Amino acid sequence: MQALPSIRTRLAHALLGWSLLFSLCIALAVWLAARHEAEELLDDSLRASAEVLSSVLRPLAEAPVPQLEKPLQATLPSAGHRFAWQLVAPDERVLLRSAGAPVQAWAVEPGSDLTTLPGWHVHATPLGAGGRMLYVAQSHEERIEAAMEVTLSAVLAALAVALLGHVWLRARVNHELAPLQALSRRLASHDPLQPGASLGPAARLELQPMHEAIDELGRRLARRLVSERAFAAHAAHALRTPLAGIDVQLAVALREAPATLQPRLQRVREAAHRLQRVVVALLALFRSSEDPKLQTVDLAALCSRLQVEGLQLKVDAGLMLRADPDLLSAALLNLLDNALRHGAQQVHISLPAPQTVRLVDDGHGCTPERRAALRQGLQAQRQGSSERVDPASGGLGLLLADLVARAHGGGLELPEVEQGFAVELRL
């Protein structure tokens, strides 16, 4: 059977997907904002570095050019190849430069404060009255690395927030679904046939309509079941008296009828007896809506009161069990009647396990196909199927016995035996 989709799993997956999407969107927004701020900070750092260097290099920048012929070939140390500077004469000669700066002067447009060149981001500052320029630059690698650090920090922070939110939301989902699980547990033990049965107030506002619908359904089922039981009991009582009268009349007819008619009348009387046993079973099953009245029952003593003409009962002595004696008698009567109708002359009744009554007869038995069909019919009746049981096959007696077993919290089984037919009532 295909597994049903889980609300909790579907919500968890949806929350995880939306959390990741939310984190990426937040990270993108933070990255765009942080990147702009980082660019401004890096530009401000270039300006600040230019101010510091201009104060240091201004005396050299104001010196005559011939005095700087020797320093033109020299370089001053810098903080690395990600930051560089140049002191450039008006004729584009590099007078001084840091170790990482190129030999050729940067091609900065006149009047530009910040210029982006291949590999560098350059800030230009005029030095002195001689038209000399101080170029301070940052490498693109430095700016990209700074932007990546900001982006990575933003993404990690957003992911952390999203994952924490996902864990919190999942915990909240589990907490909010807990009333549904509690409702399932209450329904498992809920008996709508009990007087005043109700699920009680709902734990959540959204569950209140469900509580009301279930309570109303239980009340409708209870009314219908009570009506059906009353009808069945009334019908059984109405049939019992005429059947007793028929039996008396048949007994008189048997004594007065000629010998040629007596076998036929005897068969009619046996059929009337079987019908009486069915009526007794119906009366026992539908006498009320109460639970079975359990007592300690001596199985041998109970079976001694079951009179089925033409059938010998063999019951082990000392067999005790807890059951409703009236219901158990009705079930055994129907099973014994089935055995008689299918050619049995002897039935052995035993308790192979606690609360399990086993009947094995020496009748014709049945084929594996027929046993499978009977089991299928019983299962269909348990599930409320519209499939009908064939009374001529003994299925009605099995159904009544199964109803008794289920009233005791068990069921009826049809085990396989080498000879005859076997039935087990598990109470």
C-alpha positions in Angstrom: 0.0 0.0 0.0 1.3 3.4 -0.9 2.3 5.5 2.0 0.0 8.5 2.6 1.6 12.0 2.5 2.3 13.5 5.9 1.2 17.0 6.8 4.1 17.4 9.2 6.7 16.3 6.5 5.1 18.4 3.8 5.1 21.5 6.1 8.7 20.8 7.2 9.9 20.6 3.6 8.0 23.7 2.7 9.4 25.6 5.7 12.9 24.4 4.8 12.5 25.5 1.2 11.1 28.9 2.1 13.7 29.4 4.8 16.5 28.8 2.3 14.9 31.1 -0.3 14.3 33.8 2.3 17.9 33.5 3.5 19.2 33.8 -0.1 17.0 36.9 -0.7 18.1 38.5 2.5 21.7 37.7 1.7 21.4 39.2 -1.7 19.8 42.4 -0.3 22.5 42.6 2.4 25.2 42.0 -0.1 24.0 44.7 -2.4 23.7 47.2 0.5 27.0 46.1 2.1 28.8 46.1 -1.2 27.9 49.8 -1.7 28.9 50.6 1.8 32.2 48.7 1.4 33.0 50.6 -1.8 32.4 53.8 0.0 34.6 52.7 2.9 37.4 51.6 0.5 37.2 54.9 -1.3 37.4 56.8 2.0 40.4 54.7 2.9 42.1 55.7 -0.3 41.4 59.4 0.4 42.7 59.0 3.9 45.9 57.3 2.7 46.4 60.0 0.1 46.2 62.7 2.8 48.7 60.9 5.0 51.1 60.4 2.0 50.7 63.9 0.8 51.8 65.3 4.1 54.9 63.0 4.0 55.8 63.6 0.4 55.0 67.3 0.1 58.6 68.5 0.9 59.9 66.2 -1.9 57.2 67.2 -4.2 58.1 70.9 -3.9 61.8 70.3 -4.5 63.3 71.1 -7.9 63.1 68.3 -10.4 66.9 68.0 -10.9 67.3 67.1 -7.3 65.0 64.1 -7.9 67.0 62.6 -10.7 68.4 59.9 -8.5 65.2 59.0 -6.7 63.5 58.4 -10.0 65.1 55.0 -10.1 64.4 54.2 -6.5 61.3 52.7 -4.8 59.9 53.2 -1.4 58.3 50.2 0.5 54.5 49.8 0.8 52.2 47.7 2.7 52.0 45.1 -0.1 51.0 44.7 -3.7 47.3 45.4 -3.0 48.1 49.1 -2.2 50.4 51.3 -4.2 51.2 54.9 -4.9 53.1 57.1 -7.4 54.4 60.7 -7.4 54.1 61.9 -11.0 55.6 65.0 -12.6 53.5 67.2 -15.0 55.2 65.5 -17.9 53.9 62.0 -16.8 57.3 61.0 -15.4 57.2 58.8 -12.2 59.3 60.6 -9.7 58.7 58.2 -6.8 56.6 55.0 -6.4 55.9 52.2 -4.0 57.2 48.7 -4.6 54.0 47.4 -6.0 53.3 50.4 -8.3 53.9 50.1 -12.0 56.8 51.9 -13.6 54.6 53.9 -16.0 52.3 56.5 -14.6 48.7 55.7 -14.2 46.6 57.2 -17.0 44.2 59.2 -14.8 41.9 61.7 -16.5 42.6 65.3 -15.5 40.2 66.5 -12.8 39.1 63.0 -11.8 39.0 62.2 -8.1 38.6 58.4 -8.5 39.4 56.5 -11.6 39.0 52.8 -12.3 41.9 51.4 -14.4 42.8 47.8 -15.4 43.8 46.1 -12.1 43.6 49.3 -10.0 41.2 51.8 -8.5 43.1 55.1 -8.3 42.7 58.3 -6.3 44.5 61.5 -7.6 45.7 64.3 -5.3 47.6 67.4 -6.6 50.8 68.2 -4.6 52.3 71.7 -4.5 52.2 74.4 -7.1 54.4 72.5 -9.6 51.6 70.4 -11.0 52.8 67.2 -9.5 50.2 64.5 -8.7 50.1 61.8 -6.0 48.3 58.7 -7.1 47.1 56.3 -4.4 45.6 53.0 -5.7 44.0 49.8 -4.4 44.1 46.6 -6.5 40.9 45.1 -7.8 41.8 41.9 -5.9 41.7 43.7 -2.6 38.3 45.3 -3.4 36.9 42.0 -4.6 38.2 40.2 -1.5 36.6 42.8 0.7 33.3 42.4 -1.1 33.4 38.6 -0.9 34.1 38.8 2.8 31.1 41.0 3.3 29.0 38.8 1.0 30.1 35.6 2.8 29.4 37.1 6.2 25.9 38.2 5.1 25.1 34.8 3.6 26.3 32.9 6.6 24.4 35.2 9.0 21.2 34.9 6.9 21.5 31.1 6.7 22.0 30.9 10.4 18.9 33.0 11.0 17.0 30.9 8.4 18.0 27.6 9.9 17.2 28.8 13.4 13.8 30.0 12.1 13.2 26.6 10.4 14.0 24.7 13.6 11.7 27.0 15.6 8.9 26.9 13.1 9.1 23.1 12.8 8.9 22.8 16.6 5.8 25.1 16.5 4.2 23.0 13.8 4.8 19.8 15.9 3.3 21.6 18.9 0.2 22.8 16.9 -0.3 19.3 15.4 -0.2 17.7 18.9 -4.0 18.3 19.4 -4.7 16.2 16.3 -2.7 13.3 17.8 -4.6 13.7 21.1 -7.9 13.7 19.2 -6.8 10.4 17.5 -6.1 8.9 20.8 -9.4 10.0 22.3 -11.2 8.6 19.2 -9.5 5.2 19.7 -11.3 4.9 23.1 -14.4 6.8 22.3 -17.6 4.8 22.5 -20.6 6.8 21.0 -23.0 4.2 22.4 -22.3 5.1 26.0 -24.9 7.5 27.5 -23.8 11.1 27.2 -20.7 10.1 25.2 -18.9 13.2 23.9 -15.4 14.2 22.8 -15.6 17.3 25.0 -14.2 20.7 24.2 -11.6 21.1 21.4 -8.1 22.0 22.2 -8.0 24.4 19.2 -10.7 26.6 17.7 -10.2 25.0 14.2 -10.9 21.5 15.8 -14.2 22.5 17.3 -16.3 21.8 14.1 -14.6 18.4 13.9 -15.5 17.6 17.5 -19.1 18.7 16.8 -19.3 16.6 13.6 -17.9 13.5 15.3 -20.3 13.9 18.3 -23.3 14.3 15.9 -22.1 11.3 13.9 -21.9 9.2 17.1 -25.4 10.2 18.1 -26.8 9.2 14.7 -25.0 5.9 14.8 -26.2 5.2 18.3 -29.8 6.0 17.4 -29.6 3.8 14.3 -28.0 0.9 16.2 -30.6 1.1 19.0 -33.3 1.1 16.4 -31.9 -1.9 14.6 -31.4 -3.8 17.9 -34.9 -3.0 18.9 -36.3 -4.2 15.6 -34.2 -7.4 15.7 -35.3 -8.2 19.2 -38.9 -7.5 18.4 -38.7 -9.7 15.3 -37.1 -12.5 17.2 -39.7 -12.4 20.0 -42.5 -12.2 17.4 -41.1 -15.4 15.7 -40.4 -17.3 18.9 -44.0 -18.0 19.8 -45.2 -19.1 16.4 -42.1 -21.4 16.1 -42.9 -23.0 19.4 -46.5 -23.6 18.2 -45.2 -25.0 14.9 -43.0 -27.4 16.8 -45.9 -28.6 19.0 -48.1 -29.1 15.9 -45.4 -31.0 14.1 -44.9 -33.3 17.2 -48.7 -34.1 17.1 -48.6 -34.6 13.4 -45.7 -37.0 13.7 -47.7 -39.2 16.1 -50.8 -39.2 13.9 -49.4 -39.2 10.4 -48.9 -42.4 8.5 -45.4 -43.9 8.3 -44.8 -42.7 4.7 -45.2 -39.0 5.8 -43.2 -39.2 9.0 -39.7 -38.8 7.5 -40.8 -35.7 5.7 -42.5 -34.2 8.8 -39.3 -35.1 10.8 -37.2 -33.0 8.4 -39.6 -30.1 8.7 -39.4 -30.3 12.5 -35.6 -30.4 12.4 -35.7 -27.3 10.2 -38.0 -25.6 12.7 -35.6 -26.5 15.5 -32.7 -24.9 13.5 -34.8 -21.8 13.0 -35.6 -21.7 16.8 -31.8 -21.8 17.5 -31.2 -18.9 15.1 -34.0 -16.9 16.9 -32.4 -17.7 20.3 -29.1 -16.4 19.0 -30.7 -13.2 17.7 -32.4 -12.6 21.0 -29.1 -13.0 22.8 -27.2 -10.7 20.4 -29.7 -7.9 20.2 -31.2 -8.1 23.7 -29.6 -4.7 24.7 -26.8 -2.4 24.0 -24.9 -3.3 27.1 -21.5 -5.0 27.1 -21.3 -8.8 27.6 -21.9 -9.9 31.2 -18.8 -11.8 31.8 -18.8 -14.7 34.2 -16.5 -17.7 34.9 -18.1 -20.5 32.8 -17.6 -24.2 33.1 -17.6 -25.2 29.4 -18.6 -28.8 30.0 -21.6 -27.8 32.2 -22.6 -25.2 29.6 -22.4 -27.7 26.7 -24.5 -30.2 28.7 -27.5 -27.9 28.4 -27.1 -27.6 24.6 -29.4 -30.2 23.1 -28.8 -30.8 19.4 -30.6 -34.0 18.4 -28.5 -36.4 16.3 -25.2 -34.9 17.5 -22.8 -36.2 20.1 -20.7 -33.7 22.1 -17.3 -34.6 23.5 -16.1 -31.9 25.9 -13.0 -32.1 28.0 -13.7 -31.8 31.7 -12.4 -28.9 33.8 -12.4 -26.3 31.1 -13.0 -22.8 32.5 -13.2 -19.4 30.7 -14.5 -15.9 31.2 -17.5 -15.2 28.9 -21.2 -14.2 28.7 -22.9 -17.6 29.1 -26.0 -16.6 27.1 -24.0 -15.2 24.2 -21.6 -18.2 24.2 -24.6 -20.6 24.3 -26.1 -18.9 21.2 -22.9 -19.1 19.3 -22.2 -22.7 20.1 -25.8 -23.7 19.2 -25.4 -22.1 15.7 -22.0 -23.8 15.2 -23.3 -27.2 16.3 -26.3 -26.8 14.0 -23.9 -26.1 11.1 -21.9 -29.2 12.0 -25.1 -31.3 12.0 -26.3 -29.9 8.6 -22.9 -30.9 7.1 -23.0 -34.5 8.1 -21.3 -34.4 11.5 -22.2 -37.0 14.1 -19.7 -36.0 16.8 -18.1 -32.7 17.8 -15.1 -32.3 20.0 -15.0 -29.1 22.1 -11.7 -28.0 23.7 -9.7 -25.0 24.9 -6.4 -25.2 23.0 -5.4 -21.8 24.5 -6.8 -19.4 27.2 -10.1 -17.8 26.1 -10.2 -19.9 22.9 -13.0 -22.4 22.3 -12.2 -24.9 19.5 -14.9 -27.1 17.8 -13.8 -29.9 15.5 -16.5 -32.1 13.9 -16.3 -35.3 11.8 -18.5 -34.0 9.0 -17.9 -33.6 5.3 -15.5 -30.7 5.9 -14.9 -28.2 3.1 -12.5 -27.6 0.3 -9.7 -25.0 0.7 -11.5 -22.8 -1.8 -14.7 -22.9 0.2 -12.9 -22.1 3.4 -11.2 -19.1 1.8 -14.6 -17.9 0.6 -16.0 -18.2 4.1 -13.1 -16.3 5.6 -13.6 -13.6 2.9 -17.3 -13.4 3.8 -16.5 -13.0 7.5 -13.9 -10.3 6.8 -16.3 -8.5 4.6 -19.0 -8.4 7.3 -16.4 -7.2 9.8 -15.5 -4.3 7.5 -19.2 -3.4 7.0 -19.2 -4.6 3.4 -22.5 -5.0 1.5 -21.5 -8.6 0.6 -24.1 -11.0 1.7 -23.5 -14.3 3.5 -25.0 -17.4 2.0 -27.3 -18.9 4.7 -27.5 -22.3 2.9 -23.7 -22.7 3.3 -23.7 -22.3 7.0 -22.3 -18.8 6.7 -25.1 -17.3 8.8 -24.2 -19.4 11.8 -20.6 -18.5 11.4 -21.5 -14.8 11.2 -23.6 -15.0 14.4 -20.7 -16.8 16.2 -18.3 -14.2 14.9 -20.6 -11.4 16.3 -20.5 -13.1 19.7 -16.7 -13.4 19.6 -16.3 -9.8 18.6 -18.7 -8.7 21.4 -16.1 -10.4 23.7 -13.2 -8.5 22.0 -12.1 -11.4 19.8 -13.1 -13.0 16.6 -13.8 -16.3 14.8 -11.1 -18.3 13.0 -11.4 -21.2 10.6 -8.2 -23.3 11.1 -7.4 -26.1 8.7 -7.8 -29.7 9.9 -7.1 -33.1 8.1 -10.7 -34.3 8.6 -14.0 -32.6 9.2 -14.3 -28.9 9.9 -12.9 -26.8 12.7 -13.9 -23.4 14.2 -12.2 -21.4 16.9 -13.9 -18.8 19.0 -11.3 -16.4 20.4 -12.9 -14.4 23.2 
